[in-house]
């Protein structure tokens, strides 16, 4: 984080990187009969259980721009790359936003 004054108002520039490593079990459930009749009476049985491992690498940036002594605006953006040993869980995600802040 870097704080500085621009046009007489306080500003803050922030960059970040985050790494997440998640491991959990993924359980696949299937019916014991061709037609599911009642899941409360035991018509469902566990078919398989696999370890799933996900990893996320996220870059973040924001700039808080002081408008006056009370108000500031903060545009931000983050980009993440999410990978998993389950192919359907691989994706990239970009999030952008603008926040109006009031400090009292």
BAKETOR-806336 format. One line per field, with one value per residue: residue number from 1; x, y negated, z negated of N, C-alpha, C in turn. Coordinates in nm, 2 decimals, padded with zeros to 4 digits. Example, Ala and Ser with C-alpha at 12.3 -4.5 7.8 and 13.67 -1.06 7.14 Angstrom:
# BAKETOR-806336
pos: c(1:2)
n_x: c(01.32:01.28)
n_y: c(00.57:00.22)
n_z: c(-00.78:-00.71)
ca_x: c(01.23:01.37)
ca_y: c(00.45:00.11)
ca_z: c(-00.78:-00.71)
c_x: c(01.32:01.29)
c_y: c(00.33:00.00)
c_z: c(-00.78:-00.79)
END
This chain:
# BAKETOR-806336
pos: c(1:2:3:4:5:6:7:8:9:10:11:12:13:14:15:16:17:18:19:20:21:22:23:24:25:26:27:28:29:30:31:32:33:34:35:36:37:38:39:40:41:42:43:44:45:46:47:48:49:50:51:52:53:54:55:56:57:58:59:60:61:62:63:64:65:66:67:68:69:70:71:72:73:74:75:76:77:78:79:80:81:82:83:84:85:86:87:88:89:90:91:92:93:94:95:96:97:98:99:100:101:102:103:104)
n_x: c(00.08:00.05:00.06:-00.03:-00.03:-00.25:-00.35:-00.41:-00.55:-00.58:-00.46:-00.46:-00.29:-00.31:-00.18:-00.22:-00.16:-00.29:-00.29:-00.46:-00.52:-00.71:-00.85:-01.08:-01.34:-01.52:-01.82:-02.00:-02.33:-02.57:-02.87:-03.01:-03.20:-03.37:-03.57:-03.60:-03.75:-03.78:-03.58:-03.55:-03.58:-03.36:-03.30:-03.09:-02.75:-02.40:-02.18:-01.92:-01.62:-01.40:-01.09:-01.07:-00.89:-00.83:-00.68:-00.61:-00.51:-00.48:-00.49:-00.49:-00.59:-00.63:-00.74:-00.77:-00.92:-00.91:-01.17:-01.26:-01.24:-01.41:-01.53:-01.44:-01.35:-01.32:-01.19:-01.16:-01.00:-00.99:-00.83:-00.85:-00.72:-00.84:-00.78:-00.82:-00.82:-01.04:-01.17:-01.39:-01.40:-01.21:-01.14:-01.13:-01.16:-01.27:-01.32:-01.46:-01.50:-01.65:-01.63:-01.79:-01.69:-01.75:-01.60:-01.61)
n_y: c(00.12:-00.22:-00.55:-00.88:-01.23:-01.41:-01.67:-01.80:-01.62:-01.31:-01.01:-00.66:-00.39:-00.05:00.28:00.62:00.98:01.30:01.64:01.94:02.26:02.53:02.82:03.09:03.34:03.48:03.60:03.84:03.91:04.17:04.33:04.64:04.76:04.77:04.57:04.30:04.31:04.25:04.04:04.02:04.27:04.42:04.48:04.37:04.42:04.40:04.36:04.30:04.15:03.88:03.71:03.37:03.11:02.77:02.47:02.13:01.82:01.49:01.16:00.83:00.48:00.15:-00.20:-00.45:-00.75:-01.06:-01.29:-01.50:-01.60:-01.42:-01.24:-00.98:-00.81:-00.48:-00.30:00.04:00.35:00.70:01.00:01.34:01.67:01.98:02.31:02.67:03.02:03.13:03.10:02.94:02.74:02.55:02.21:01.86:01.54:01.21:00.92:00.60:00.29:00.00:-00.21:-00.43:-00.61:-00.73:-00.88:-00.93)
n_z: c(00.00:00.08:-00.02:00.07:00.15:00.35:00.54:00.30:00.15:-00.03:00.10:00.19:00.30:00.39:00.42:00.46:00.41:00.40:00.29:00.30:00.16:00.18:00.05:00.07:00.03:00.30:00.35:00.53:00.59:00.64:00.76:00.63:00.76:01.09:01.10:00.90:00.59:00.31:00.14:-00.13:-00.24:-00.19:00.08:00.21:00.27:00.20:00.47:00.55:00.41:00.43:00.40:00.43:00.55:00.55:00.68:00.65:00.79:00.74:00.85:00.73:00.75:00.64:00.61:00.40:00.41:00.28:00.25:00.09:-00.26:-00.37:-00.17:00.06:00.36:00.49:00.73:00.83:00.93:00.99:01.08:01.13:01.15:01.16:01.08:01.11:01.02:01.13:01.44:01.52:01.34:01.38:01.44:01.53:01.37:01.36:01.18:01.14:00.99:00.83:00.55:00.34:00.07:-00.27:-00.53:-00.87)
ca_x: c(00.00:00.13:-00.03:00.03:-00.13:-00.27:-00.45:-00.44:-00.63:-00.51:-00.48:-00.40:-00.28:-00.29:-00.17:-00.21:-00.16:-00.34:-00.29:-00.55:-00.50:-00.82:-00.87:-01.20:-01.39:-01.63:-01.90:-02.10:-02.44:-02.65:-02.98:-03.00:-03.31:-03.38:-03.66:-03.59:-03.88:-03.79:-03.45:-03.54:-03.58:-03.24:-03.29:-02.97:-02.63:-02.28:-02.12:-01.77:-01.57:-01.27:-01.03:-01.07:-00.79:-00.84:-00.58:-00.65:-00.41:-00.56:-00.42:-00.59:-00.54:-00.73:-00.69:-00.86:-00.90:-00.97:-01.24:-01.25:-01.20:-01.51:-01.56:-01.34:-01.40:-01.22:-01.21:-01.08:-01.01:-00.92:-00.83:-00.82:-00.71:-00.88:-00.75:-00.87:-00.80:-01.17:-01.16:-01.50:-01.39:-01.11:-01.19:-01.07:-01.26:-01.23:-01.42:-01.42:-01.60:-01.62:-01.69:-01.79:-01.67:-01.76:-01.53:-01.66)
ca_y: c(00.00:-00.34:-00.67:-01.00:-01.35:-01.45:-01.79:-01.84:-01.52:-01.19:-00.90:-00.53:-00.29:00.08:00.39:00.74:01.11:01.40:01.77:02.02:02.40:02.59:02.97:03.14:03.45:03.46:03.72:03.86:03.99:04.22:04.41:04.78:04.81:04.68:04.46:04.25:04.31:04.17:04.03:04.03:04.41:04.49:04.51:04.32:04.47:04.33:04.43:04.28:04.03:03.84:03.59:03.26:03.01:02.64:02.37:02.00:01.72:01.37:01.03:00.72:00.35:00.04:-00.33:-00.53:-00.89:-01.15:-01.39:-01.60:-01.54:-01.31:-01.15:-00.93:-00.71:-00.38:-00.20:00.16:00.46:00.82:01.11:01.47:01.79:02.09:02.44:02.78:03.15:03.16:03.01:02.85:02.64:02.45:02.09:01.73:01.45:01.07:00.84:00.46:00.21:-00.14:-00.23:-00.57:-00.60:-00.84:-00.86:-01.02)
ca_z: c(00.00:00.09:-00.05:00.12:00.16:00.49:00.54:00.17:00.08:-00.05:00.20:00.15:00.41:00.32:00.51:00.38:00.47:00.31:00.34:00.22:00.19:00.12:00.07:00.01:00.10:00.39:00.34:00.63:00.53:00.74:00.71:00.64:00.85:01.20:01.07:00.76:00.53:00.19:00.09:-00.28:-00.29:-00.15:00.22:00.26:00.21:00.25:00.57:00.54:00.34:00.49:00.34:00.52:00.51:00.62:00.65:00.70:00.79:00.76:00.85:00.70:00.75:00.61:00.59:00.33:00.45:00.19:00.31:-00.01:-00.39:-00.40:-00.06:00.15:00.45:00.50:00.83:00.80:01.02:00.95:01.18:01.07:01.23:01.07:01.15:01.03:01.08:01.20:01.55:01.53:01.23:01.42:01.50:01.50:01.32:01.35:01.11:01.14:00.91:00.78:00.42:00.28:-00.08:-00.35:-00.65:-00.97)
c_x: c(00.09:00.03:00.05:-00.08:-00.13:-00.38:-00.49:-00.52:-00.55:-00.55:-00.41:-00.40:-00.24:-00.28:-00.16:-00.21:-00.20:-00.33:-00.38:-00.53:-00.61:-00.82:-00.99:-01.24:-01.51:-01.70:-02.00:-02.20:-02.52:-02.76:-02.95:-03.10:-03.32:-03.47:-03.64:-03.72:-03.88:-03.64:-03.44:-03.54:-03.46:-03.23:-03.16:-02.85:-02.51:-02.21:-01.97:-01.74:-01.43:-01.22:-01.03:-00.97:-00.80:-00.73:-00.63:-00.53:-00.48:-00.48:-00.53:-00.52:-00.66:-00.66:-00.79:-00.83:-00.98:-01.04:-01.25:-01.22:-01.29:-01.52:-01.44:-01.41:-01.29:-01.25:-01.11:-01.10:-00.94:-00.93:-00.78:-00.81:-00.73:-00.86:-00.79:-00.83:-00.93:-01.17:-01.27:-01.49:-01.27:-01.18:-01.11:-01.18:-01.20:-01.35:-01.37:-01.53:-01.55:-01.70:-01.68:-01.79:-01.69:-01.70:-01.57:-01.56)
c_y: c(-00.12:-00.46:-00.79:-01.11:-01.39:-01.56:-01.82:-01.74:-01.39:-01.08:-00.77:-00.44:-00.16:00.19:00.51:00.87:01.21:01.54:01.86:02.17:02.47:02.74:03.01:03.26:03.42:03.60:03.73:03.95:04.04:04.30:04.56:04.84:04.72:04.56:04.42:04.24:04.23:04.16:04.04:04.18:04.49:04.54:04.46:04.39:04.40:04.41:04.42:04.15:04.00:03.72:03.49:03.16:02.88:02.55:02.24:01.90:01.59:01.25:00.92:00.58:00.25:-00.09:-00.41:-00.68:-00.98:-01.27:-01.52:-01.53:-01.43:-01.20:-01.11:-00.83:-00.61:-00.28:-00.08:00.26:00.58:00.92:01.23:01.58:01.91:02.22:02.55:02.91:03.20:03.05:02.91:02.74:02.54:02.33:01.97:01.63:01.31:01.00:00.70:00.39:00.07:-00.16:-00.37:-00.55:-00.74:-00.81:-00.97:-01.02)
c_z: c(00.00:00.07:00.01:00.13:00.30:00.49:00.40:00.09:00.08:00.05:00.15:00.27:00.35:00.43:00.42:00.47:00.37:00.37:00.24:00.26:00.11:00.15:00.00:00.09:00.18:00.39:00.45:00.58:00.65:00.68:00.72:00.73:00.97:01.18:00.92:00.70:00.40:00.13:-00.06:-00.33:-00.24:-00.01:00.28:00.19:00.27:00.35:00.57:00.46:00.39:00.41:00.46:00.47:00.61:00.58:00.72:00.69:00.83:00.75:00.82:00.70:00.72:00.59:00.52:00.35:00.36:00.27:00.22:-00.14:-00.43:-00.30:00.02:00.24:00.47:00.61:00.80:00.91:00.96:01.06:01.11:01.17:01.13:01.14:01.05:01.10:01.15:01.31:01.56:01.43:01.26:01.49:01.46:01.46:01.31:01.29:01.11:01.06:00.88:00.65:00.38:00.13:-00.14:-00.49:-00.75:-01.09)
END
